[in-house]
């Protein structure tokens, strides 16, 4: 490595440190779990603003206590976090936070999204995603069905989400890749501890055609308790979850239950009535899950599912616009393009096709009207 390359790498590392360290600091405060972290970001827009807020402002947040305020004041960054970020930079991984445009939009709607992810590959921000999960010890029928289903979904430009476990998960990723589509693996371990180990090559293929992500530290082992935690991310990133084969106590059923709790759709592929590996899927069908024989059965439901989510967003938008001051015709589309999570001005330029100088002027007008907030780094959100 020459001096120029070293200088670039060093600069990238310090930029990463400056941007990400506050997120790690807030996450490490005892008593701040994912639910409360999201509540703080909803209120203050960034961890920096949380740390800079007065005691009185912090105590206005629902659930905040004087003890927790004191814990926030005592926050510190460990040397281990700095080593972790150094490894992220060395390995070419990235960290995507709640405020990044790349953060999965559907996951933002859940009550406890991870504050940040480690990402290998290109996560993107596709909202057309379907989760496919199932048994780790499937039948040949289960494997072939999962592969064909996901291949067809990929051909239809649907992103396939799964957990890269043995069995149906692996078949789901393989099928999506065979269809030339995008797939995302949500790991129950750190990115440096690929599990199962035989999926190391698949891990890299997924990253080339989508992303492998984890909310766990890079060297975290695949502990048993990690998998139910990651299952909520699989279902939360997706419009619906398809269960291909699952026994009576399968982890896939946990994912399906989480999908229901998150207000998402559940689909199930029927299997052999004499096979215990079909019990879980058949139980879901009896409880109202849509029976799936092919990708068409899922695609037929997508317009209704997407419309339902759009309706939810419209209700939120209407609630926020009830008490707006009068807006000029040029201000309204800019305001409507913003949400509660900060968006970079470059993203707004691309989205609205407005000249940057003009857009900056409109955003300033909205700030002066008290309905838009600017966060450090040219990030903008609705003032709530």
N, C-alpha and C positions, 0 to 999 in steps of 0.2 A: 504494500500500500504506500503510495507516494504522499508527500506532504499535503497536496491539494485534496486528495481523497480523504485523508485523515481529518483535515479541517472541516470538510463537508459533513462527515460522519459525526464529528464532535459537535458541530452546530445543530445537527438534527437531534442529537441526544439532549442538548440543553433546551431546545424548543419543546421536546417531548416532556422533559422534566417540568418546565414552567407551566405547561398546559395541564398535565395530568396529576401532578403532586397534590393539589388541593382536593381532588376527587378521592385519592387514596387516604389523605388525612381525615376527611369527613367520614369515610367508610370505616376507618379504624376507631372512631370515637365510641366507647362502650355505651350501649343503649340505643344506637342508631342502626336499625335494621333497614331492609329494603323499603318497607312501607313508609317509614318515617323519613328516610332519605328522599324519597319521591315528594313527600309533602313539603320538605324544606326547599327542594328545587322548584316546585310549583310556586312557592311563595317568594323565593329570593333569586331564582334564575341560575345561580351558579354557586359552587362551594365557597369561592372567594367572598361573595356577598354575604353568605351565611357567617363566615368568620369575622367579617367587618361590621355585621349588624350589632346594634346595641342590645343590652340585656332586655330592655323593654320590648324591642321589636321581636326578639326571639321568643319571649314569653307569650306573644300574641298567637303563636302557632299552636294549633290544637294538639294537646298531648305533651307539650313542652313543660318541663319542670325546672326548678332552680338547680337541682342536682345535675340535670342534663346540660343546662347552660354552663355550669362550672366545668363539666367534662369537655365541652366544646372549647372553652377558654384554655384548657390544659393540653389541647391537641399538640401532637408532635409527629415528625416523620422519622421512622426508624431507618437505620442503615440498610436493613434488609429490603425495604421498599426501593431504595436507590439502586441496589444491586439488581432487583427485579426489573426495573425500568431499563437498566443498562443491558440486560439480557434481551429484553423486548427489542431494543434498538439493534443489537448485534444480529439477532435472528431474523430481522425483517418483519416481525409481527407488528401489529398496530393495536391501539386501544381506542375503542369507540364508546363515548359517554352518552348519557341521556340527552345532552344538548346537541349532539352531532346529527347532521342531516341523514347520515348513513344508518342511524339507529333504526331497527325494525319498527315501522309505524304502528303495526298492530300490537306489538308488545307494549308500546307506550300506553295503550288503553287498559292494560291490566293493572291491578292494584299494587303489585310488588315487583316491578321490572328490576333487573340488576342495574345498579348505578353505572356500571361499565362492563365491557367485554374485552377479552383478548381475542384478536382476530387474525387469522392466517388466510389470506386470499382477499376477495372482493365481496363484501357483504351486500353492498347495494342497499336499496330501500324499497324493494318490490313488495307491494301489498297483496299480490296474487300468489299466495303460497299455500300449499296443502301439506300437512304432516302425514307421514305414513309410518306406522309402527306395528310391532307384533312380536311373536315368540322368538326367543334366542335359539330355540331348537325346533325349527319349523319342518314341515314335510316338504317333499319336492313340489307338491302342488302349491304350497304357500310361497315358496321361493319364486317359482315361475310366474305365479299370479302377481306378486309384488313387483317383480322386474318388468313385466309387460305393462302393468298399470302405470308405473312411474315413467317408463319409456314413452307411453302415450301422453301422459301429462306434460312431460318435457317437450314433446313435439308441439304441444298446444301452448307453449311458453308459460307454463305454470312452474314455479319454483317448488322443488320437493324438499321438505324439511324432515330430518330424522336424526337418530342418535348415534349412528355408526357402530352400534353393538353388533354382535354376531347375529346371524339369522336374517329376519325380515328387514331390519334396519340396513344391513349391508346390501341386501338385494334391492332395497329402495334406492339407495345411492347409485348402485351399479346400473339400475334401469334408467335413472335420470341421465346419467352420463352416456349410456348407449343411445339415448334419444337426442344427444347433443344439447341438452338443456343445462339449467343451473340447479345446483343442489347445495344445501347448507347442512353441515353436521354440527349438532350441539353436543359437546363432550361432557362426560361426567368426571373428567380428569383434567389436568393442565395440558396445554398444548405440547409440552415437552415430555409428557408421559402418555403417548398414544395408546389407547386401549380399545379393543384387544390388539396385541402387538402385531398380529398377522395383517392388520389393516393399515400398516405404515404406508404402503404404496397407495392405497385407496385414499388415505389422508391427504397426500400430496396431489393426487388427481382431483379430489374435491376442491382443494384450494386453487387449482388452476381453472376450475369451472364454477366457482362459487366461493364458499368459505367454510372453514372449520372454526368454530367459536367456543369459548369457555368463559365462565365467570369465575373460575377457580385459578389460583396462582399457577404459574407456568409449570412448576414441578410437583403439583398436587397429584397424589396417587388416586386411582379410581376407588375411593371409599364407598361402601354400600349406601351411606346416607346421602351421597352426592346425587344419585340417580333420580330419586323423587324430586329433588330440587331442580335438576336440569329439565325434568319432564314438563314442568310448568312453562319453561321457555319454549320447548318444542311446540306445545299447544298454543302458547301465547303469541308466537310468531305467525300463526297460521289461521286462515279463514275456517278451516275445518280439519279434523283428524280422522284418518282412515285406519281402522284396525283390521289387519289381514288374518292373522292367526293368533289366538291368545288362550291360554289355559284359564282356569277359574281364578287363580291368584297372580296373573301376569302383570308385570309393570306397565304393559300397554293399556290395561284397564285403568290404571292410575292416571295415565295421560289422558284417556278418554274422559274420565271424571273431572279432571282439571279443565279440559276443554269446555265441558258443560258449565262448570262454575264460572268460567271466563266469558260465557255467553257465545261460545263458538259451536259450530256444527259437528256432529259425530256421524261417521259412516262406518259400515262394517261389511267385510266380504264374507259371504256364507261358505262353509266348508262341509266336510264329511260329517254327517250326523252321528256317526259311530266313533269319531275321533275326539278324544278329550282335549285336543288342541284347538277344537272349534267351539268349545263350550263358551268361552268368553265372548267371541264375536256373535254367536247366536243369542246370548243373553242380551247384548246391546241391541240387537235387532228387535227382540221381544219388547225392549224398553223404549223403542221408538227411533233407534238409529236408522238412517237410510241404508237400505240394502244396495251394495255396489257390486256389479258384475264387470264393469269396465269403466274407462275414463269418462265416457259419455254420461254415465249416471252422476258423476261429480260435476262435470261441466254444466249440465242442465240446471244444477242448483246454484251455481255461482252468481248469476244475475240477481237472484233473490237475496243471497248472502251479502253480496257487495252493496246492494241497495239498502239493506238493513243497517250496515255500518255507516253508509253515507247519511242515512236518516239520523243516526245517533250524533254524527258530527254536525249535521244541520241544526239539530236541537240545541247543541252546545253553542253554536255560532249565534243562534237567535237569542239565547239567554244572555250572551255577552253583548249583543248589539241593542238590547232593549233600551238602555239608558245612554246611548251614544250622543255626543254633541253633533250638530249638523256637519256632514262631510261633503266636500267638493266632489264632483264626478271623478276627478283624477285620484282622489284619496281613497275612495271606497274599495276599488279592486286591490289596492296595496294592503289595506287593513284586512280584507277578507282572505288574503293569502297568508296571513300570520296566524299563529296559534299560541298556546301557552308555553311551548318549548322554543327557545331561541333558534333563529335561522340566520345564517350568514348572508350578508348583503349580496355576495356573488351568486348565491343560490336564488335569491329574489330577482336579480337581474335576468338570470336564465329563465326563470319561471314566468316572469311578467313581460320579458322583452322590452324593458324600459332602459333608456340610456342611464348609466350609473350616476351622473351628476344630477339628473332630473329626479331619480329615485331617492337619492340622498336628501334632496330638498323636500320631497313629499314626506319622507320618514321624519324629518325634523319638524314639519308641520304637525304631524300626528303626535310626536313627543310633546310638543308645546300644548297640545289639546289634552294631554294627560292620559292618552289611551294606548300609547305604545312605549315600550321601554327598550333602551339600548344598553346592552351588556358589553363588557370589555371584549375587544376583538371583532368589532363591527357585527355583533349578533343582535337581532331584534325579535321581540315577542310582544304579545298583547299585555297591557298592564291590567292585572286583575286584582 
